[in-house]
Amino acid sequence: MSKSDHATCLFVYGTLRKAVGHTMHRILARDARFIGDATLRGTLYDLGTYPGLVTAGDAIDLVRGEVYALDPDRAEAMLAMLDRYEGCAATDRLPHEYRREVVQVTLGDGSARAASTYVLNRPHAGLQRIPDGDYLAWRRRAG
C-alpha cells in the first residue's frame, strides 16, 4: 500500500470548491491531490455567501462536491488551517457554526470513500434549502 493510500481525504461542497476560486482553495490545492467529483446524502442550505451541510441517514438529496487527498505530511496542519477558516478551531468562540466529521462519499466511478467534511452545527429550521445539492449551480442561478 502506498503512502497516498493512507492520506486523509476531504470532501468540499461550497467555497472550497475549485470553480469558486477562493484563496483557501488555492492553499488546499497546494497541499492536496484532487481525487474527483463526489456526492453524499445530505441537505445543503444557503447561508448567504456560503452553504451549510446537514447530514442525515434518511436524507434524499445528493450534495455535490469534490474530494481531495491531503498530503500525509501536511494533513494535520491543513486540517487545523481549515478548522480556523470554518470557525471551528479550539480557539474559536463557542458555539461553532460548523464541526468537522467523517462521512461516506461516493465518487464518480461509484466507489465509496471516507472523507472529512464540515457539517452545519446549528439549527437549520427556516434556512433556504439548495434543492439540487449543488452550491455552484445555485450560485450561478442566483447571479
N, C-alpha and C positions, 0 to 999 in steps of 0.2 A: 504494500500500500504506500502510495507516495505521500509526501508531506502535505500536498494540497488536499488530499482526501480527509485530513483532519481539520481543515480550515473551518472557521466559524462562518456560517452563511448569514446574510442579512437580506430580508425582504423589505423593499421600499415601495411605497404606493402613492406618495404625494410629492412634496417639494424636493425630495432627494432623487427623484427620477431624472434620468439623463435629459429628456426633452425640455424640462423646466429651466435648465441652465443655471441653477442656483450655485453659489460659491461652494456650499457644503458638498454638493455632488462632485465637484472637481476634486475636492480633498478626498472624498470616498474613492473616486476612480483612481486616484494616485496610489492608494494602498489596498486596492481590491481588484478582483478579476470579475468581469461581467460573465455570469453563467447563462442567463437568458430571461425571457419574459416568463411570468408565472401568475397563478391565481391562488386564492384561498377563499374559503367560505367565511363570510362575514358581512358586515354592513358598513358602508362608508358614509360619513356625514360631512357637510360643508360647514366649516368653522370660520368662514370669511376668506382669509388669504391662504388657508391650508386646510387639509381634510383631517378627520379623525376616524379611526377604525375601531369597530366593536366586533369582537369575535363571539360566536355562539354556536354551539353544536347543531342547532336547528336552523341556522341562517340559510336562506335560499339564494342570496346574492353571491356572485363571484366578484371578489375585489381583484382588480388587475394591478400588477406591479412588476418589479424586476428583482432578480436575485443576484447577489454579489458574494463571492468567496473572499473573505478578508485575509490578508497576508497573515499567516500564523504568528510571525514575529512582531506584528503591529496590531493584532486584533484587539488586545486589551486596551491599548491606548486609543485606538479608533473608536471602540465602543464607549469609552469614557468621554471622548470628544462629542460623540453623537448624543450621549445622555445629556451633556450640557446643552447642546443645540435643542434637544427636545424638552428641556426643562425638567428632567427627572434625575439629575445627578444628586448625590448625597448632600451636597451643599445648597441645593435649590430649596426654596421655601415650600413647605407642605401646605395643602395637598398638591401633589404633582398632577399636571394635566394629562400626562402620559406615563405609562410604565412599559418597560421592555419585557417581552416574554417570548418564549419559543413556541412557534406554530408549525403546522404542516402545510407546505405549499405544494402545488402541482405545476411542474414545468411543462413547457410546450410539447415535449415528447411523451407526456403522460406519467413520467416518473415523479415520485414524491420525495420531498427533502425537508428536513427540519431546518428552520431558519429563525433567527431572532427578528422581531419587528416591534414597532411602537404602537401600543394599544391605548385608546382613549380611557382615561382613568377618572371620569366624572360622569354624572348623569347626562344622557343624550336625549331625553324627552324634550320635544319642542325644536330639536335641531332638524335642518333640512337634509333628508336622505339624498345621496347621489345614486339615482336609480340603477345605472348600469355598472356601478362599482369602479368606474374609470375616471380618476381625478383629471387626467389630461384632457379627455373628451369633454368633461364637464366644464373645464376652464375655457376650452375653445368655443363651446356653445354660449357661455356666459359673456364672451367677448373679452 
